[in-house]
């Protein structure tokens, strides 16, 4: 038989309550997502401000800045392993690393590298391209020449994100985050890494300007010293033309 009216009304009431619960859950999820985004944004801004403070206050201490950039970028991107390296146009050398054990440092990042064609490093520093590899184990091109024993894959790295440090269109290094599991980086995380790579370029430029300024100041001081000494000698000669002893 048919349900009585009071039972139908009761079912309608529970159905409405179910819809309300679903809507509340959706709104709560959206609110929590916005809170997480806001928290991440504030953390990123705080880290950026700290890096810029280090660049401003310690222009000659690049290692401190490199370590801070690597720590902030990998932490905000959820990566436990990261490296920062510089490229002089011929040879690539790691200058900072985070999360690696002594074996990783000695076997993988402990020596200079000459980039080889078709490698990830070549695409970074020669072509100036961002490299994002979801699974290194499926990729033939690796960081070292064919036949080399110790690679990032050998160490267990699966996902890689490498951002070139670009200055005037040319790569002067890389900022890299690694994951030991297959977990591609999001667009937001790529944006964060790119921003920190730009800060590394700023730090390198500031350090160069600081060294140039110090050199110029030393040259100016030396020139002024010579001019002062010459002027003093001329004063002595003018004041004592017949007395050679002074």
MOWO-V386733 format. One record per residue. N is the residue number from 1. PSI is psi as a letter, one per 30 degrees, with the letter a starting at -180 (999 if undefined). Layout:
N:PSI + N:PSI
This chain:
1:l + 2:l + 3:k + 4:l + 5:e + 6:e + 7:e + 8:e + 9:e + 10:e + 11:e + 12:e + 13:e + 14:e + 15:e + 16:e + 17:e + 18:e + 19:e + 20:e + 21:e + 22:e + 23:e + 24:e + 25:e + 26:e + 27:e + 28:e + 29:e + 30:e + 31:e + 32:e + 33:e + 34:e + 35:e + 36:e + 37:e + 38:e + 39:e + 40:e + 41:e + 42:e + 43:e + 44:e + 45:e + 46:e + 47:e + 48:e + 49:e + 50:e + 51:e + 52:e + 53:e + 54:e + 55:e + 56:e + 57:f + 58:i + 59:f + 60:f + 61:i + 62:e + 63:e + 64:e + 65:e + 66:e + 67:e + 68:e + 69:e + 70:e + 71:e + 72:e + 73:e + 74:e + 75:e + 76:f + 77:g + 78:h + 79:k + 80:f + 81:k + 82:l + 83:l + 84:k + 85:l + 86:k + 87:k + 88:g + 89:f + 90:e + 91:k + 92:k + 93:k + 94:k + 95:f + 96:k + 97:l + 98:k + 99:f + 100:k + 101:l + 102:e + 103:e + 104:e + 105:e + 106:e + 107:f + 108:e + 109:g + 110:g + 111:l + 112:l + 113:k + 114:j + 115:k + 116:k + 117:k + 118:g + 119:l + 120:e + 121:e + 122:e + 123:e + 124:e + 125:f + 126:e + 127:f + 128:h + 129:k + 130:k + 131:k + 132:j + 133:j + 134:e + 135:j + 136:f + 137:f + 138:f + 139:k + 140:e + 141:k + 142:a + 143:f + 144:l + 145:l + 146:k + 147:f + 148:k + 149:e + 150:j + 151:l + 152:e + 153:e + 154:e + 155:f + 156:g + 157:k + 158:e + 159:k + 160:k + 161:j + 162:k + 163:k + 164:k + 165:j + 166:k + 167:j + 168:h + 169:f + 170:k + 171:k + 172:g + 173:a + 174:l + 175:k + 176:k + 177:k + 178:l + 179:k + 180:g + 181:l + 182:j + 183:i + 184:k + 185:k + 186:l + 187:e + 188:e + 189:e + 190:e + 191:e + 192:e + 193:e + 194:e + 195:e + 196:e + 197:e + 198:e + 199:e + 200:e + 201:e + 202:e + 203:e + 204:e + 205:e + 206:e + 207:e + 208:e + 209:e + 210:e + 211:e + 212:e + 213:e + 214:e + 215:e + 216:e + 217:e + 218:e + 219:e + 220:e + 221:e + 222:e + 223:e + 224:e + 225:e + 226:e + 227:e + 228:e + 229:e + 230:e + 231:e + 232:e + 233:e + 234:e + 235:e + 236:e + 237:e + 238:e + 239:f + 240:i + 241:f + 242:f + 243:j + 244:f + 245:e + 246:999
